Amino acid sequence: MASSLAFFSSSSSSSLALCRSRAFADHVTRLCPSLRTSRGHPLDCKLLQLSIGFWRERNIVHASTNGTAVHVTSMSNEPADYVPMPVVLIDQNADSDATVVQLSFGDRLGALIDTMRALKDLGLDVSKGIVTTEGPVKQTKFHITRLDTGRKVEDPELLERIRLTIINNLLKYHPESSAQLALGEAFGIKAPEKKLDVDIATRIHVKEDGPKRSLLYVETADRPGLLVDIIKNLADINIEVESAEIDTQGLVAKDKFYVSYGGAALNSSLSQVLVNCLRYYLRRPETDIDSY
């Protein structure tokens, strides 16, 4: 069973910082100095009310501050040389009012305060955050909106900046992740040992998703700017993107786009045109313009 943690912040406040440790005793001794109020000031431990329950199988501490529930789960026992798969997911469908961004990197993420600050620098507000631990994997989920409109992010260029910002912060604070990420080739301390053949890695499918839209699935080797380039290619053949789920799993991008043409789902002919167009774009070799 998964344990979860929920915290809230506004555009003018800092988030609740969390500290996780391996031993139950460390949870108790470190919890007070690690928790902060929504204004960023340390809490007075005398005012902190803790209700602690210890389950031998899951080693969980339950705490509450100002009525807000916090569940802190102990770290799993992983081999010292094990580097988990980093995953960055941007979901436009899970929340009608916000863009949901989910990050997982085994059980190594920490509180991600610097990542939240970096998102704020992009003109975004992190309205809610949830941390869920499922076995050895901890997933941090942010609900974000634009500061200027209070609405979810729809601009594909801003969505790509969000994705790259999160990955850059992951490379900065968890440099061991560079061997697992495509951007580690240029910005990490260690380039990925595995090189993807883009022809083999690329898979494109279109299927119906009701009378008014279709589901486009694109799996290919990740690279900077991929999301923007895919959407521009769709616009070139007058296909509208209604929403998307952008999933970066290590070296591979696995993206879903809900698309339509003239307010209706794509027919078989247009679907084939779309698949051929994207396959050509994603697989074609780079050509030096001087060769023409």
C-alpha positions as CSV (number, residue, x, y, z in Angstrom):
1,M,0.0,0.0,0.0
2,A,1.3,3.5,-0.8
3,S,1.7,6.2,1.7
4,S,1.3,9.9,0.7
5,L,2.1,13.4,1.8
6,A,0.2,16.5,0.9
7,F,1.3,20.1,1.3
8,F,0.1,23.5,0.0
9,S,1.8,26.7,-1.1
10,S,0.9,30.1,-2.7
11,S,2.9,32.2,-5.1
12,S,4.2,34.3,-2.2
13,S,5.0,31.5,0.2
14,S,7.6,28.7,0.5
15,S,6.6,25.1,0.7
16,L,6.8,22.7,3.6
17,A,10.2,21.2,3.7
18,L,10.5,17.5,4.6
19,C,13.3,15.4,5.9
20,R,13.3,11.6,5.5
21,S,15.7,9.2,7.2
22,R,16.3,5.5,7.3
23,A,15.7,4.7,11.0
24,F,12.6,5.3,13.0
25,A,14.6,7.1,15.7
26,D,16.0,9.5,13.1
27,H,12.5,10.4,12.1
28,V,11.6,11.6,15.6
29,T,14.9,13.5,16.3
30,R,15.1,15.2,12.9
31,L,11.4,16.0,12.2
32,C,11.2,19.2,14.3
33,P,14.1,21.1,12.7
34,S,13.1,20.0,9.3
35,L,9.5,21.2,9.2
36,R,8.8,24.8,8.2
37,T,5.7,26.9,8.2
38,S,4.1,28.1,5.0
39,R,6.0,31.4,5.5
40,G,9.4,29.6,5.6
41,H,10.1,30.1,9.4
42,P,11.1,27.2,11.6
43,L,8.4,25.8,13.7
44,D,8.6,26.0,17.5
45,C,9.0,22.3,18.5
46,K,6.9,23.0,21.6
47,L,4.0,24.0,19.3
48,L,4.4,21.0,17.1
49,Q,1.9,18.3,17.8
50,L,3.0,14.8,16.7
51,S,0.9,11.7,16.6
52,I,3.3,8.9,15.9
53,G,2.3,5.5,14.8
54,F,4.9,2.9,14.1
55,W,4.0,0.0,11.8
56,R,6.9,-2.5,11.8
57,E,6.3,-3.6,8.2
58,R,6.3,-0.1,6.7
59,N,8.2,2.0,9.3
60,I,5.9,5.1,9.0
61,V,5.8,8.3,11.1
62,H,2.5,10.3,11.1
63,A,2.8,13.9,12.1
64,S,0.5,16.9,11.9
65,T,1.1,20.7,12.1
66,N,-1.7,23.2,12.2
67,G,-4.1,20.5,11.2
68,T,-2.3,19.6,8.0
69,A,-1.5,15.9,7.8
70,V,2.0,14.8,6.9
71,H,3.0,11.2,6.3
72,V,6.7,10.5,6.2
73,T,7.9,7.1,5.0
74,S,11.3,5.6,5.6
75,M,13.7,5.1,2.7
76,S,14.0,1.6,1.1
77,N,17.1,-0.5,1.2
78,E,18.7,-0.1,-2.2
79,P,22.2,-1.4,-3.3
80,A,24.8,1.4,-3.1
81,D,25.5,1.4,-6.8
82,Y,21.8,1.2,-7.9
83,V,20.7,4.2,-9.9
84,P,16.9,4.2,-10.5
85,M,15.1,5.3,-13.7
86,P,14.3,9.0,-13.6
87,V,10.7,9.8,-14.8
88,V,9.2,13.2,-15.6
89,L,5.5,13.2,-16.4
90,I,3.4,16.3,-17.4
91,D,-0.3,15.5,-17.4
92,Q,-2.9,17.9,-18.9
93,N,-5.9,15.6,-18.2
94,A,-5.7,14.7,-14.5
95,D,-6.9,18.1,-13.2
96,S,-9.2,20.4,-15.1
97,D,-7.8,23.5,-13.4
98,A,-4.1,22.8,-13.2
99,T,-1.2,21.1,-15.0
100,V,0.0,18.1,-13.1
101,V,3.8,17.5,-13.1
102,Q,5.0,14.2,-11.6
103,L,8.7,13.4,-10.9
104,S,10.2,10.1,-9.6
105,F,13.7,9.0,-9.1
106,G,13.6,6.0,-6.9
107,D,13.7,7.2,-3.3
108,R,16.2,9.9,-3.7
109,L,14.2,13.1,-4.4
110,G,14.0,14.9,-1.0
111,A,11.7,17.9,-0.7
112,L,12.4,19.4,-4.2
113,I,12.3,23.0,-2.8
114,D,14.8,24.2,-5.4
115,T,12.7,22.6,-8.2
116,M,9.6,24.5,-7.0
117,R,11.5,27.7,-6.9
118,A,12.7,27.1,-10.5
119,L,9.1,26.6,-11.6
120,K,8.1,29.8,-9.9
121,D,10.8,31.6,-11.9
122,L,9.0,30.5,-15.0
123,G,5.9,32.4,-13.9
124,L,4.2,29.5,-12.3
125,D,2.4,28.8,-9.0
126,V,2.6,25.5,-7.3
127,S,-0.8,25.3,-5.8
128,K,-0.5,21.8,-4.3
129,G,2.0,19.0,-4.0
130,I,1.6,15.4,-3.1
131,V,4.4,12.8,-2.4
132,T,3.5,9.2,-2.7
133,T,5.8,6.2,-1.9
134,E,5.0,2.9,-3.6
135,G,7.5,0.3,-2.6
136,P,11.0,1.5,-3.5
137,V,9.8,4.5,-5.7
138,K,8.8,7.9,-4.4
139,Q,6.7,10.1,-6.7
140,T,6.4,13.8,-6.2
141,K,3.4,15.4,-7.9
142,F,2.9,19.2,-8.4
143,H,-0.3,20.9,-9.4
144,I,0.8,24.1,-11.2
145,T,-0.9,27.1,-12.8
146,R,0.2,30.2,-14.6
147,L,0.7,33.2,-12.2
148,D,-0.7,35.6,-14.8
149,T,-4.0,33.8,-15.5
150,G,-4.4,31.3,-12.7
151,R,-5.0,28.6,-15.3
152,K,-3.2,25.5,-16.4
153,V,-0.3,25.7,-18.8
154,E,-1.3,25.2,-22.5
155,D,1.6,26.8,-24.3
156,P,3.7,23.9,-25.7
157,E,6.9,26.0,-25.4
158,L,6.3,26.7,-21.8
159,L,5.5,23.0,-21.2
160,E,8.8,22.1,-22.7
161,R,10.6,24.7,-20.5
162,I,8.9,23.1,-17.5
163,R,10.1,19.6,-18.6
164,L,13.7,20.8,-19.2
165,T,13.8,22.8,-16.0
166,I,12.9,19.8,-13.9
167,I,15.4,17.6,-15.7
168,N,18.2,20.3,-15.3
169,N,17.4,20.4,-11.6
170,L,17.5,16.7,-11.4
171,L,21.0,16.7,-13.1
172,K,22.2,19.4,-10.7
173,Y,21.1,17.9,-7.4
174,H,21.2,14.3,-8.4
175,P,24.2,14.1,-10.8
176,E,24.1,10.3,-10.8
177,S,20.9,10.6,-12.9
178,S,22.9,11.9,-15.9
179,A,23.8,8.4,-17.0
180,Q,20.1,7.7,-17.3
181,L,18.9,10.9,-19.1
182,A,19.4,12.0,-22.7
183,L,20.3,15.5,-21.5
184,G,23.1,13.9,-19.5
185,E,25.1,13.7,-22.7
186,A,25.5,17.5,-22.8
187,F,24.9,18.7,-19.3
188,G,25.6,15.8,-16.9
189,I,28.7,14.5,-15.3
190,K,28.5,11.2,-17.0
191,A,27.0,10.5,-20.5
192,P,24.6,7.6,-20.9
193,E,26.3,4.4,-21.8
194,K,23.3,3.2,-23.8
195,K,22.8,4.9,-27.1
196,L,19.3,4.7,-28.6
197,D,18.9,4.0,-32.3
198,V,16.1,6.5,-33.2
199,D,14.8,4.2,-35.9
200,I,14.3,1.4,-33.5
201,A,13.1,3.5,-30.6
202,T,10.4,5.4,-32.6
203,R,6.9,4.0,-32.4
204,I,3.8,6.0,-33.5
205,H,0.2,4.9,-33.2
206,V,-3.2,6.6,-33.7
207,K,-6.5,5.2,-32.3
208,E,-10.0,6.5,-31.8
209,D,-11.0,8.1,-28.5
210,G,-14.6,8.9,-29.2
211,P,-16.3,10.7,-32.1
212,K,-14.6,14.1,-31.5
213,R,-11.0,13.2,-30.9
214,S,-8.2,10.6,-31.5
215,L,-5.3,9.5,-29.3
216,L,-1.9,9.9,-30.8
217,Y,0.9,7.9,-29.1
218,V,4.5,8.8,-29.8
219,E,7.5,7.0,-28.4
220,T,11.0,8.0,-29.5
221,A,14.5,9.0,-28.3
222,D,14.3,12.0,-26.1
223,R,16.0,15.3,-26.9
224,P,15.5,19.0,-26.1
225,G,12.7,20.7,-27.9
226,L,11.0,17.4,-28.9
227,L,7.5,18.4,-27.6
228,V,7.5,21.7,-29.4
229,D,8.7,20.2,-32.7
230,I,6.0,17.5,-32.6
231,I,3.2,20.0,-32.0
232,K,4.5,22.2,-34.8
233,N,4.4,19.2,-37.2
234,L,0.8,18.6,-36.2
235,A,-0.1,22.2,-36.8
236,D,1.5,22.0,-40.3
237,I,-1.2,19.5,-41.3
238,N,-4.0,21.3,-39.5
239,I,-4.3,18.9,-36.6
240,E,-5.3,20.4,-33.3
241,V,-3.9,19.2,-30.0
242,E,-6.6,19.4,-27.3
243,S,-4.4,18.1,-24.4
244,A,-1.3,16.0,-23.8
245,E,0.5,13.7,-21.5
246,I,4.3,14.2,-21.7
247,D,6.2,11.3,-20.2
248,T,10.0,11.3,-20.1
249,Q,11.4,7.9,-19.0
250,G,15.2,8.1,-18.9
251,L,16.4,8.2,-22.5
252,V,12.9,7.7,-24.0
253,A,10.0,10.1,-24.5
254,K,6.6,8.5,-24.3
255,D,4.0,11.1,-25.2
256,K,0.2,11.0,-25.7
257,F,-1.7,13.7,-27.6
258,Y,-5.5,14.0,-27.8
259,V,-6.0,15.4,-31.3
260,S,-8.8,16.3,-33.6
261,Y,-9.3,17.7,-37.2
262,G,-12.2,20.1,-37.8
263,G,-13.7,19.2,-34.4
264,A,-13.8,15.5,-35.2
265,A,-11.7,12.4,-34.7
266,L,-9.1,11.6,-37.4
267,N,-10.2,9.2,-40.2
268,S,-8.0,6.4,-41.3
269,S,-6.5,8.3,-44.2
270,L,-5.6,11.4,-42.1
271,S,-4.2,9.1,-39.4
272,Q,-1.9,7.5,-41.8
273,V,-0.7,10.9,-43.1
274,L,0.0,11.9,-39.5
275,V,1.9,8.8,-38.8
276,N,4.0,9.1,-42.0
277,C,4.7,12.8,-41.3
278,L,5.9,12.2,-37.8
279,R,7.9,9.1,-38.6
280,Y,9.7,11.0,-41.4
281,Y,10.5,13.9,-39.1
282,L,11.6,11.9,-36.1
283,R,13.7,9.4,-38.0
284,R,15.2,11.5,-40.7
285,P,19.0,12.1,-40.4
286,E,20.3,15.6,-39.9
287,T,21.4,17.1,-43.2
288,D,23.9,19.9,-43.5
289,I,22.3,22.8,-45.3
290,D,25.5,23.4,-47.3
291,S,25.0,20.1,-49.0
292,Y,22.2,21.5,-51.1
